[in-house]
Amino acid sequence: MHCNHRIKPTLKGLTFELEFTSRGTQLTIGGFNDKAAPFASKIINALKQYVPTADTYNRYKDLLERDLNGWKTQQPYAHCSYFASLATETLQFRNEDLLAAVKRAKKTDLDNFLNRLLKRSYCTALVMGNVDEEGAKDLVGIVEDAFPFAPLPEEERSRRLALELPLSPSSSSSPASGSPLAPSPLPEAAVGYKLARPEPNTQDENSAVTFYFQLPTRDAKETILLELLSEAIEQAFYNSLRTQQQLGYIVFSGIRNKEGIYSLVFTVQSSVLDGPGLSQCIETFLEKEALPLLTSLSAQDFESYRQGIRVGKLEPDQRLTSQASRFWSEVSMNLVYEPQFDRSMREVKLLDAVDQRDFTQFVKDFLSPMGSKRRLLVSQVTSQIATAPSAKSKSKGEGEGGSFVPIDNEDAFRSTLKTL
C-alpha cells in the first residue's frame, strides 16, 4: 500500500498540485502563461522555506493516522488489490508498517524536508501550452535555482517496479522442474497462484476475488491483442456473474496498467458466496463461456470490437490538461522506454494489421489452462462473519475445478520474481 497525498489549491486561474509518489515529489503548476513564471517562483521558494507549525503538523499527522486506521473499512475488492500489490510490486508497504512509521514520526523530521531531500536528486520536467523553448527553460531554471541539487545516479532513483508473474504450472510452456515459489514439485494441474486471506474487516459480510492475468511485456502488438480481448469479454462477464447469477453489485473486468505492464482483471464482490465460491464462478465462466465465445467470434463482431478501440484511440484530447497528462505518462516512464507521444496513432496501425487468427491464438495462449502465456494470480478475501450465507451454505466452489499454488507469504513470493 502506498499513501499518495495531494495538495491542490487554486487562485484566480492559477493552480498547483503537490504529490508524493513512489517516484518522488511531483509538482504540477497550471494557469495563464504570463503569470506562470512568477507564480512558479513563489511556490518553489515557499516549498523550500516551509517548516510546519506544531499545530499544522499534529493536525495532518492525525489525519494520516485516521486514514491508515480506516483501511480495514475499505471495500473487500480493494483489499484484494492491496494483497496482490504486496506480492507483485516493489515499493509497496503494509498498512501496519505505514501506521507504525507515522506514529514514530516527529515534527523535526519535516523541518526543511524538501531542502534536505533534494540536495541529491533527479528531475524530469514537461512544459506544455503557450510557451516557447526559452520560456520552458526559464521555468525549469526556477526549480534548479531554488534546489541546486547534485545529480542522483540512475541506480539510486526511486521507481516502483512491476514484477513478472511465473507461468501457471498447467501452462504448456511452464518448466517441468520445481520452483522456489512453492514446495517442489509443483502440482502440474495448478492453473495459477492464489493469495487467500480473511477479509480484514471482521464486520463485513462480503467476500471478494480478483483474477489477474498478466502480460509481462510492453510489446505494442501484444497489448493491442489484450485490449481486444478485454473489449470482447467485458459485457459477457458482467451479464453472466451480475445479471444471470446475481452475485452482487460489484462485478467488473478490464485492463490494469502497472508501470507499463498490463493485466486483464476480473473482479467480483458478493455476500452470496465466499471467496472459494467466487473463484470457482470466475473459473467456470472463463472455461465454459469465455473461451468458447472468444474463439468463435463472427467476423462482424471482431470488426465491431476493433472499431470501438480504434475510435477511442483516435479521439483528440479535448483539453490541454488531458494532453499533458497523456504526455506525462510517457515522460515519467523514460527510464523504461523512449517516450512515444504519437503512441495512439502507432497502436491504431497495429490494430488494423491484427487479424482474427492472431486474436484467437492469443486468447488460447493467454486464458486457457494449458495456454503458453497463462500467468494468473488470484487474490481472494473471505468474510469472517460465520453466519453469513457465503460461509453457511453456498460455498459450493471450494475444492472444485483446477487447483492453485498457495502463496503463504507475499514478501517471500515477491522476492522470487524478476523485475519488468
C-alpha positions in Angstrom: 0.0 0.0 0.0 1.3 3.4 -0.9 0.0 6.7 0.6 -0.2 9.3 -2.1 -1.4 12.5 -0.6 -2.1 15.6 -2.8 -2.2 19.3 -2.1 -4.1 21.2 -4.8 -5.0 24.8 -4.1 -6.3 27.2 -6.8 -6.1 31.0 -7.1 -7.6 33.1 -9.8 -7.0 30.7 -12.6 -3.6 29.5 -11.2 -3.2 26.1 -9.7 -0.5 23.9 -8.3 -0.6 20.3 -7.2 2.0 18.7 -4.9 2.1 14.9 -4.7 4.5 12.5 -3.0 4.6 9.3 -5.1 6.8 6.2 -5.5 9.0 8.2 -7.9 9.4 11.1 -5.5 8.0 14.6 -5.2 5.8 15.7 -8.1 4.8 19.3 -8.6 2.3 20.4 -11.3 1.7 24.1 -12.0 -1.0 25.4 -14.3 -2.7 28.7 -15.4 -2.2 31.7 -17.6 1.1 31.7 -19.4 2.0 35.3 -18.5 1.6 34.5 -14.8 3.2 31.1 -14.8 6.8 32.1 -14.1 6.3 34.4 -11.1 3.7 32.0 -9.7 6.1 29.1 -10.0 8.8 31.1 -8.4 6.6 31.9 -5.4 5.5 28.3 -5.0 9.0 26.8 -5.3 10.5 29.2 -2.8 7.7 28.7 -0.4 8.3 25.0 -0.5 12.0 25.4 0.0 11.5 27.5 3.2 8.4 25.7 4.5 8.5 24.5 8.1 5.2 23.4 9.6 3.9 24.8 12.9 3.3 22.3 15.7 -0.4 22.6 15.3 -0.3 22.1 11.5 2.0 19.1 11.9 -0.2 17.5 14.6 -3.4 18.1 12.5 -2.0 16.4 9.4 -0.4 13.6 11.4 -3.8 12.9 12.9 -5.5 12.9 9.5 -3.0 10.5 8.2 -3.4 8.1 11.1 -7.1 8.2 10.7 -6.7 7.4 7.0 -4.5 4.4 7.8 -6.7 3.2 10.6 -9.7 3.3 8.3 -8.0 0.9 5.8 -9.9 -2.1 7.2 -13.2 -0.5 6.3 -12.4 -0.3 2.6 -14.3 -2.5 0.2 -13.2 -6.1 0.2 -12.3 -5.9 -3.5 -9.9 -3.1 -2.6 -8.3 -5.4 -0.1 -7.8 -7.9 -2.9 -5.8 -5.3 -4.8 -3.8 -4.5 -1.7 -2.6 -8.0 -1.1 -1.9 -8.5 -4.8 0.2 -5.3 -4.9 2.2 -6.5 -1.9 3.0 -9.7 -3.8 3.8 -8.3 -7.2 5.2 -4.8 -7.0 8.2 -3.1 -5.3 7.9 -0.1 -3.0 4.6 -1.3 -1.6 4.3 -1.2 2.2 2.0 -3.0 4.6 -0.6 -0.8 6.2 0.6 -1.7 9.7 4.2 -0.7 8.8 3.0 2.7 7.4 0.9 3.3 10.5 3.9 2.5 12.8 6.1 4.9 10.8 3.6 7.7 11.2 3.4 7.1 14.9 7.2 7.3 15.2 7.4 10.5 13.1 8.3 13.8 14.8 7.9 17.3 13.7 11.7 17.8 13.4 11.7 15.1 10.8 9.9 17.5 8.4 11.8 20.7 9.1 13.3 21.7 5.8 12.3 18.3 4.4 12.3 19.2 0.7 15.5 21.2 1.1 17.3 18.3 2.6 15.7 15.7 0.3 16.6 17.5 -2.9 20.3 18.0 -2.2 20.9 15.0 -4.4 18.1 14.4 -6.9 16.9 13.8 -10.4 14.3 16.0 -12.0 12.2 15.4 -15.1 10.1 18.3 -16.5 7.3 18.6 -19.0 6.3 22.1 -20.1 3.3 22.5 -22.4 1.0 25.2 -23.6 1.5 28.8 -24.8 5.3 28.8 -24.1 8.4 28.8 -26.3 11.7 26.9 -25.7 13.2 29.9 -23.8 10.2 30.2 -21.6 10.3 26.5 -20.8 14.0 26.7 -19.8 13.2 29.7 -17.6 10.6 27.6 -15.8 12.9 24.7 -15.2 15.6 27.2 -14.1 13.4 28.4 -11.3 13.5 24.9 -9.8 17.2 24.5 -10.4 18.0 27.8 -8.7 15.9 27.0 -5.6 17.2 23.4 -5.3 20.7 23.3 -6.8 20.9 19.5 -6.3 23.7 17.2 -7.3 22.6 14.6 -9.9 21.3 11.3 -8.5 22.8 8.2 -10.1 20.2 6.2 -12.1 20.6 3.1 -9.8 19.5 5.3 -6.8 16.5 6.8 -8.4 13.2 5.7 -6.8 10.8 3.9 -9.1 8.2 1.3 -8.4 8.8 -1.9 -10.4 6.3 -4.4 -11.7 7.3 -8.0 -11.2 6.8 -10.8 -13.6 4.4 -13.5 -12.5 5.5 -17.1 -13.2 3.8 -19.2 -15.8 1.0 -21.2 -14.3 2.1 -24.8 -13.7 -0.6 -26.0 -16.1 0.8 -23.9 -18.9 2.3 -25.8 -21.8 5.4 -23.6 -21.5 5.8 -23.9 -17.8 9.1 -25.5 -16.7 8.7 -29.1 -15.6 11.0 -28.8 -12.7 10.2 -27.4 -9.2 10.0 -23.8 -8.4 11.2 -21.7 -5.4 7.7 -20.2 -5.2 6.2 -23.4 -3.6 7.3 -26.8 -2.4 8.8 -28.8 -5.3 7.5 -30.3 -7.4 4.6 -28.0 -8.2 1.2 -29.6 -8.9 1.1 -29.9 -12.6 -2.7 -29.3 -12.7 -2.4 -26.0 -10.8 -3.9 -23.3 -13.1 -2.3 -20.3 -11.3 -1.2 -18.9 -7.9 -3.5 -17.8 -5.2 -3.5 -15.4 -2.2 -6.3 -16.4 0.1 -6.8 -14.2 3.1 -9.6 -13.4 5.6 -11.4 -10.2 5.0 -9.7 -7.6 7.3 -13.0 -6.0 8.3 -14.5 -8.5 10.6 -17.9 -6.8 10.4 -18.2 -7.0 6.6 -20.3 -9.9 5.3 -18.9 -9.6 1.7 -16.1 -11.6 0.2 -14.2 -10.7 -3.0 -12.0 -12.2 -5.6 -9.8 -10.7 -8.3 -8.2 -12.7 -11.1 -5.0 -11.0 -12.6 -3.9 -12.4 -16.0 -0.5 -10.7 -16.5 1.0 -9.8 -19.9 4.7 -9.4 -19.0 5.7 -7.4 -22.0 5.5 -3.9 -23.3 5.3 -5.1 -26.9 2.7 -2.9 -28.6 1.1 -5.7 -30.7 0.6 -7.9 -27.6 -1.0 -5.0 -25.7 -3.4 -4.4 -28.6 -4.4 -8.0 -28.6 -5.1 -7.7 -24.9 -7.2 -4.6 -25.4 -9.3 -6.5 -28.0 -9.7 -9.4 -25.5 -10.8 -7.0 -22.8 -13.3 -5.3 -25.1 -14.7 -8.6 -26.3 -15.2 -10.2 -22.8 -16.3 -7.3 -20.6 -20.1 -7.4 -21.3 -20.3 -11.2 -21.2 -18.5 -11.3 -17.8 -20.9 -8.8 -16.4 -24.0 -10.4 -17.9 -23.1 -13.8 -16.6 -22.0 -13.1 -13.0 -24.0 -10.0 -12.3 -27.2 -10.2 -14.3 -27.7 -14.0 -14.5 -26.0 -15.3 -11.4 -26.8 -12.2 -9.3 -23.7 -12.5 -7.2 -23.6 -8.8 -6.3 -23.4 -5.2 -7.5 -19.6 -5.2 -7.8 -18.8 -7.2 -10.9 -16.3 -5.8 -13.5 -13.4 -6.6 -15.8 -10.8 -4.5 -17.6 -7.2 -3.8 -18.0 -4.9 -2.7 -15.2 -1.6 -0.8 -16.1 1.2 -1.0 -13.6 4.4 0.6 -14.8 3.6 -0.1 -18.4 2.8 -3.8 -17.7 -0.8 -4.8 -18.4 -3.0 -7.3 -16.7 -6.5 -8.4 -17.6 -8.5 -8.2 -14.4 -11.8 -9.9 -13.3 -13.3 -8.8 -10.0 -16.4 -9.9 -8.1 -17.6 -8.9 -4.6 -20.5 -10.7 -3.0 -22.3 -11.7 0.2 -23.9 -14.7 -1.7 -20.7 -16.8 -1.9 -17.5 -17.0 0.0 -14.0 -16.4 -1.6 -13.5 -20.0 -2.9 -17.1 -20.0 -4.3 -16.5 -16.7 -6.2 -13.2 -18.1 -7.5 -15.0 -21.1 -8.9 -17.6 -18.9 -10.5 -14.9 -17.0 -12.4 -13.1 -20.2 -13.3 -16.3 -21.7 -14.7 -17.1 -18.6 -16.7 -13.7 -18.5 -18.2 -13.7 -22.2 -19.2 -17.3 -22.7 -20.1 -18.3 -19.3 -21.5 -15.4 -17.0 -22.3 -13.1 -19.3 -24.2 -15.9 -20.7 -26.5 -17.2 -17.2 -27.1 -13.9 -15.6 -27.9 -12.6 -18.4 -30.1 -15.7 -18.4 -32.2 -16.4 -14.7 -32.8 -18.0 -13.8 -36.1 -16.0 -11.6 -38.4 -18.6 -8.9 -37.9 -18.3 -9.0 -34.1 -14.5 -9.0 -34.3 -14.5 -5.9 -36.5 -17.0 -4.2 -34.2 -14.7 -4.6 -31.2 -11.7 -3.4 -33.3 -13.7 -0.4 -34.4 -14.6 0.5 -30.9 -11.0 0.6 -29.8 -9.9 2.5 -32.9 -12.5 5.2 -32.3 -11.3 5.6 -28.7 -7.6 5.9 -29.7 -8.3 8.4 -32.5 -10.4 10.7 -30.3 -8.5 14.0 -29.9 -7.7 15.5 -26.4 -10.4 18.0 -25.5 -8.3 19.9 -23.0 -4.6 20.8 -22.6 -4.6 19.2 -19.2 -5.7 15.9 -20.8 -2.9 16.0 -23.4 -0.4 17.0 -20.7 -1.5 14.0 -18.6 -1.1 11.7 -21.5 2.3 13.1 -22.4 3.5 13.0 -18.8 2.6 9.2 -18.6 5.2 8.8 -21.4 7.8 11.1 -19.9 7.6 9.6 -16.5 8.5 6.2 -17.9 11.7 7.4 -19.6 13.9 5.1 -17.5 12.0 2.1 -19.0 11.3 3.1 -22.6 11.6 6.0 -25.1 8.6 8.3 -24.8 6.1 7.9 -27.8 3.9 10.9 -27.9 2.2 9.5 -31.0 1.5 6.2 -29.3 -2.2 6.2 -30.2 -1.5 6.5 -33.9 1.1 3.8 -33.8 -1.3 1.5 -32.0 -4.1 2.1 -34.5 -1.8 1.0 -37.3 -1.0 -2.2 -35.4 -4.7 -2.7 -34.6 -5.6 -2.5 -38.3 -2.9 -5.1 -39.0 -4.1 -7.7 -36.5 -6.3 -10.4 -38.0 -8.8 -12.7 -36.3 -6.4 -15.7 -36.4 -3.9 -13.7 -34.3 -6.6 -12.9 -31.8 -7.9 -16.4 -31.5 -4.4 -17.8 -30.9 -3.7 -15.1 -28.3 -6.9 -15.9 -26.4 -5.9 -19.6 -26.3 -2.4 -18.9 -25.2 -3.4 -16.3 -22.6 -6.5 -17.6 -21.0 -6.7 -21.4 -21.3 -5.3 -23.5 -18.5 -2.7 -25.1 -20.9 -2.0 -21.8 -22.6 1.7 -21.0 -23.2 1.2 -17.4 -21.9 -1.0 -18.0 -18.9 0.3 -16.1 -15.9 -2.5 -16.0 -13.3 -2.6 -14.6 -9.8 -5.8 -14.8 -7.8 -6.3 -12.5 -4.8 -9.2 -13.7 -2.6 -10.6 -12.4 0.7 -13.4 -14.2 2.6 -15.8 -12.7 5.1 -15.1 -13.7 8.7 -18.8 -13.5 9.6 -19.6 -17.2 10.2 -23.4 -16.7 10.0 -23.2 -15.0 6.5 -24.8 -17.0 3.6 -21.4 -17.1 2.0 -19.9 -19.2 4.8 -23.0 -21.1 5.8 -24.4 -22.9 2.9 -23.3 -21.6 -0.5 -19.5 -22.2 -0.6 -20.0 -24.9 -3.2 -17.0 -23.7 -5.2 -14.5 -24.8 -2.5 -12.3 -27.6 -3.8 -13.8 -27.8 -7.3 -12.1 -27.0 -10.6 -8.4 -26.5 -11.1 -6.1 -26.2 -8.1 -3.9 -23.3 -7.3 -0.4 -22.9 -5.8 -1.0 -21.1 -2.5 1.0 -18.0 -1.6 1.6 -18.1 2.1 3.7 -15.0 2.4 3.6 -12.0 0.0 7.2 -11.0 0.8 8.7 -14.4 0.1 6.7 -14.7 -3.2 7.8 -11.2 -4.3 11.5 -12.0 -3.6 11.5 -14.8 -6.2 10.1 -12.7 -9.1 12.2 -10.7 -11.6 11.5 -7.1 -12.5 10.0 -5.9 -15.7 
